[in-house]
Amino acid sequence: MTQLPAPLELAGWTHVYSGKVRDLYVPEGRTRDDSPVLLVVASNRVSAFDHVLDPEIPGKGALLTELSNWWFDRIELPNHLVPAGTDGVPPVPAEVADRAVVSRRLEMHPVECVVRGALTGSGYAEYTRTGAVCGIELPAGIADGDLLPEPIYTPAYKAPLGEHDENITYERSVELVGAEAAAALRDASLAIFTAARELAAERGVILADTKFEFGIDPATGELVLADEVLTSDSSRYWDGGIYAAGGPGRLASFDKQIVRDWLAANWDKQGVPPVLPSEIVERTRERYQELLDRLTS
């Protein structure tokens, strides 16, 4: 993975970790092991093929944070957000206020909860090989991008840092977290996806698939929706009108697929990836912005 830039120094907070696109902080005087809260800062970095690319996408972190928070307000399930002004929690620094949230500390489940309302990407590739996705047998004759009669829950195992997540069967998720927790993760994921898909459809957008992450609040034992939710980076959205018209562009998604396609055509995946042209950067930013406007306006 490409080396990450130095993290920001933020008043009241201490940096403890950086991923490809997020930076984590704890209140000063705390450590990652004992802090009850985390400051999660969404950067403007963009990654593809296990590399962080240059340059960043201007405004990306703020766009994704705004969309995620918009969805959290509409999901009837406890989430990880800590309200502003909570006693003992430092305020979000002004310089990252539009792209950061304070999250309560959770015991995260090692299962990534993927829901598919359409078959494409890695799910379609698995289907063409086996006739199934994560152990779920599907009818013959499904084409790339076809909508499924009902959404399917296809979990993945969240691999250790530096390794790739692994698609698993529901039965394997039971082995990982227990029968009760596995059922709760599946049922919550399907319920959230179904409601979100209906809302998106009202705005002319198809929610094709998404992934959720959940944790347990150690103080209450309740299941909590965590991380980002239903953003362009965690979900695949299509334009409903373009999809209905058919043709090769019907599966154009509101995300960084523009970046992936350009890299695939201009880089052999060896060594350091090339710098993204300004046109690709701007078109990608416009796709993020368009989805936010379509859903929230």
N, C-alpha and C positions, 0 to 999 in steps of 0.2 A: 504494500500500500504506500502511496506517495506520502512524504513527510507532511505533517500538519503544521499550520502556522502557529506561532506562539499565542497562547490564550490571552484574552483581555484581563487586565487587573481591575476588579470591580469592588468598590467600597462596600465593606461589610461582609464580603464573601471571599472564600478561598477556593481556588480552582483545584479540582481533584481528578478530573478525567476528561478526555476529549475522544469522541468517536469521529466517524467520517463527516458527520454533519451536525453533531450536537456537542456542547460543552457543559460539564456539570460542575457546580460549585456547592459548598456547604457554608453555613454561617461561620464567621471568624471565631476561632477557639474550638471549633468542632472538627471531627474527622468524618470520613465517609462511613465509618463503621458505627459511630455513635450519634450522628445527626438525625433528628426526626424529620427533617425536610431537606430538599435539594432545590437549587436554582437550576432549571434546565433552559439553556440558551440555544435556540435554533440559529445556526450560522447561515451564511449565504453560500456555503460550499456546495458543490455538486459533485457526486461520485458516480462512476460507472466502471464496470469490469474490475472492481476492487481497487480502483485508483481515485484519489481526490484530484479533481481537474482544475486547470487554470484557464481563464480567470473564474471568479465566483459569479453567481447570478444575482445581480443587484436586487435587493428587496425580497429575495426568496424566503428568508427566515421569517420575515414579518407576514408575508402572504400565507405561509403554511400555518403559522401560529394563529392568525386571525380565523382561518377556516376551521382549524381544529377546535378552537374555543367556541366558535359558532355551533359546531356539532355537539360539543359537550353540553351546551345550554338546552339542547333538544333531545337528549338521550336520558331516559328515565332509569338511570342506574348510577350508583355512587361512582365518582371519579376521583382522580388523584390531586386535583387542584386545591391549593390552600388559599382561602380568601385573603385579599389584601387587608392589612391592618391586624392580622392575627398576632396575639401577644407573643413576644419573644422571637418573632420572625423579622429579619431585616427587610426593608422595602426593596422592591426590584429596582436596580440602578437605572437612572434615566436613560443612559446611553444604549440600553438593551430592552427598554420597557415595551417596545412593540414586537419583540421576538423572544420573550422569555416568560416562563411561568414558574411559580413555586409549587413544588410537588411534595405531597406527604410521602414518607418512606414506607415502602411496602415489601412484603415477601413475595417476589415475583414468581409466577408459575413458569416452568421451563418449556411451555407450549405456546407456539405462535398460532393464533386462532384464525385460520384462513377460511373465508366463505366465498364461494364462487356462484354467481348468478348466470355466468356465461362460461363457455369453455374456450380458452385461448392460452397462449404462453406455455409455461411448463406443464400446466394441467392438460392442455390439448396434446402436448408431446407425449405425456405418459399414456393418455387415452389411446393414441394411435399405436403405441407399442403393446398395450395390455388390454384395452377395452374397459379400463377402470381408472379411477383417480383416487389415490390413497385408500385402496381397497373397496371403493364404491363402484360396483358394476354399473355401466351406463349402456343405453341402447346403441345399436350399431347405426352408422350413417351420420353421426354428428359432424358438422363441418366447423372449421376454425372460426370462432366468433359467434357461433350459434348460442342463443339464449336457452337456458335450461328450464324445464317446466317448473321446477322448484329449486331454490338455492341448495347447495350441498356444502357440508362442513368438512374441510380437508386439512386437518392440523399438521403442523410441522414442529420438529424438535429444535429448540433454540440452541444451536451449537456453541461451544466455548469460543471466546474471542479469537478471531483469526481463522476460524473454520466456517464452512458453509452450513446453513440450516438444512435439515433433512426432512422431506415429506414422510409422514408416518400415517398409519391407520388409526382409527378411533380406538381400537383395542390396545394399541401401543400407548396411546395417551392415558388410558386407564392404568396401565402398568406404571407410568411415570408419576401420576398425581393422585391415583385412587379413583374409584368408580363415581363417588359423589361429586368430587371436584371436576372430573372430566365431563360429567353430564351438565354441571352448572356452566362450564366454559362453552360447551356446544350450544346449550339452549340460549344463553345470553348473546352469543355471537350471532346466531340465526335471527333472534328477535331484533337486535339492533340493525342488522343488515336489511331485513325485510322492511322495517320502518324507514330507514334511510333511502332504500331503493325507491320506495313510493314517493317520498318527498322530492328526490332528484327527478323522477319522471315527471312530476308536476311542472318542473322547470325545463323540460326538454332535454334532460341529461340521463344517460343510462349508467347506473353503477354496475359495472361488470363483475368486479371482485374486490376484495379488501382483506386486510389482516388487522386483528386486534391483539392487544396484550393486556393481561389481567394480573393482579396481585391480590394478596390478602393483607388487610390492615391488621397488624399484630395486636393492636389494642382492642379491636372490636370483633375480629374474625370475619368481617364482611368481605364479600367479593367486590373488588374495585377495578374499574376500567382505567387503564394507565397509558402512558406514552402519548403519541399523537393519535388522532382518530379521524378516519375518513378524509385524509388529505390526498393531494396529488402524488405524494411520495409513498403513501401506504395503500393506495387504491388505484384502480383502473376505471376511468370514466370515459364514456364515448358521447359524442354529439348525437342526440336521438334522431334529428332530421337527416343528417348525413348517413347514419347507420341504416335508416329505413330506405334511403335511396339506393343503397347497395354500391357495388363497385370496389375497387382496390383500396380506396381511402376510407372505407366505412369504419375501420378499427383504429383510426388515429386518436390517440389518447391525450388527455390534458395533463401531461407530465413531461419527464425528461427524455421521452423516446426520441425526440429530435436530436438530442445529444448522442444517444446510443447509436442511432442510424448514421450520424456523421462520423463517429469514431470507427464504426464497422467498415465504412467506405474509405477511411483515410489513415488507418492504423492497423498494424499487424499484431497488436497486443504484446509486442516485445519492447522492453525498456520503458522509458518515460513516455506517457501519451503526449500528443501534440497539443499546443495551445488552441483553445476553441476560438473560431472566428467570431467577430463581434455580431455578425448576422445570426449565428446559431445561439449565442447568448441572449440576444434580444428576442428572438422568436420563442425561446424557451420561457423567458420571463413573461411574455405575452400570453402563453398558454396557461401558466399558473394564474395570472391575473384574470383571464377570461373565465376560468372555472369558478373562481371566487365570486366574480360579478354575477355569473349565471345562477349560482346557487343562493346567494345571499340577497340579491336585489329584489 
